[in-house]
C-alpha cells in the first residue's frame, strides 16, 4: 500500500465530524467523546498485522514487529481542549497511522515500529498536562497531588480515570513501554506564526522551552477610592501593572525566543470604591536555554522588589511549577532536516514554546525529534486553527521519510 497523505487529511476531517461541533473539537480526555475517538482510531488500524494494547496510564499502543526488537516510536494524542482545533494532536496520530500502514504493507521492517496515542496530553479536564507520557517516562512524581484534583463538576481525578480503566496507583507501571524504545518521532502543528512568516511549510524542532511558573502576590492597603490622595496610596495593582510591563522588556532583552506572560491578576477587595489591597499575579516564563531562563526569573524577581519598594508594598513569590528545557537529539535533527528538505525544498530549525509529549519521552532518555507544520495565523486551541491541506500532505511525507531514516539508524545499531 503506497503512502496516501490525502487519506490522512480525509480522516482528520472525518474525526472532526465525528467528535466536534460548531464550536470546535470536543475530545477532552476522560470523557465519552474521547472514548469515541479512541474506538474510531482502533477501527482505522484494524486488519493490519499490529499488536494492540492499552497500558496502565491509558496510553494506546500499536506494535509492528521488526527484525530488531529495538523500537522506533511515533506518537501523538487524540484528545483536545474544549472547543479546540481539528489538527492539534490528531494530526500527529493520523500521520503516524498512515506511516504504519505503509510500513506494514511493505513487510517486516528492519526495526520494530510502535504507534502511541498518549492519554490526556492537554490536561483540559483536570489541569494536569502530559498525563500518559509522564507516567511512561517515569516523571509522574505528583501522585498525591493528582489524588486531590477535581474537575469543574467536583469529580475527583482518580474516579474519572477509573471510569476509563486506569488505576492511578498503577499508572507508573506504564514505564515498561519505553524499555525497547530507541527513537521517538512526533509531528505537530506549530501553533505559532514563525513558519508562516518565513513562508515555509515545515520545520524541525530543536527542543521544548523550559518553564518557570509562579504566583506573585503584591500586598498594599485597602483605602477609600474617593478620599485617599494619589500620593498616599499603597496600591497593590500598581506593582502588578508595573511588573506586567517589565516582563515584556525582560523577554525582549533576553531574545532567542524568550517569552514572559502574566496570565491572570486577581485583586482584593475587588470593588470600584477601594484601592487594591492584594494583587495575585500568575507569571509564566519560557526559554530554551536554562541559564537564560534563570536570568529571566532573577530579573523579574528583582524588578518586583524594586516596584514594591517604590509603591510601598510587600511582594511574595511562590513557585507553581517548573520544567527544565528539553533539547532534542542532534543526529535526529539532522535526519529530520534531510527529510523536510526532500519534500519541501527548505527546512528551518526552531524551538517549541508549548510543551509536548515528546519532551517527556526525551526526559526519559529516548533520542527524540519533532517536526512542525505551518499553522495559519499561528492559531491553535480554537476552532479557527487551520493549516493548508497541501502542507498537511507534505508533513505526512516528511514524517514517512524520517521514519525510514530512523528505522535504518536503529537497525544499524
Buried (B, 14 or more C-beta within 10 A) or exposed (E): EEBBBBBBBEBBEEBBEEBBEEEBBBBBBBBEBBBBBBEBBBEBBEEBEBEEEBBBBBBBBBBBBBEBEBBBBBBBBBBBBBBBBBBBBBBBBBBBBBBBBBBBEEEEBBBBBBBBBBBBBBBBBBEBBBBBBBBBBBBBEEEEEBEEBBBEEEBBBBEBBEEBEBEBEEBBBBBEBBEBBBBBBBBBBBBBBBBBEEEBBBBBBBBBBBBBBBBBBBBBBBBEEEEBEEEEBBBBBBBBBBBBEBBEEBBEEBEEBBBBBBEEBEBBEEEEEBBBBBBBBBBBBBBBBEEBBBBBBEBBBEBBBBBBEEBBBBBEBEEEEEBBBBBBBEEBBEBBBBBBBEBBEEBBBBBBBBBBBBBBBBBBEBBBBBBBBBBBEBBBBBBEBBBBBEBBBBBBBBBBBBBBBBBBBBBEE
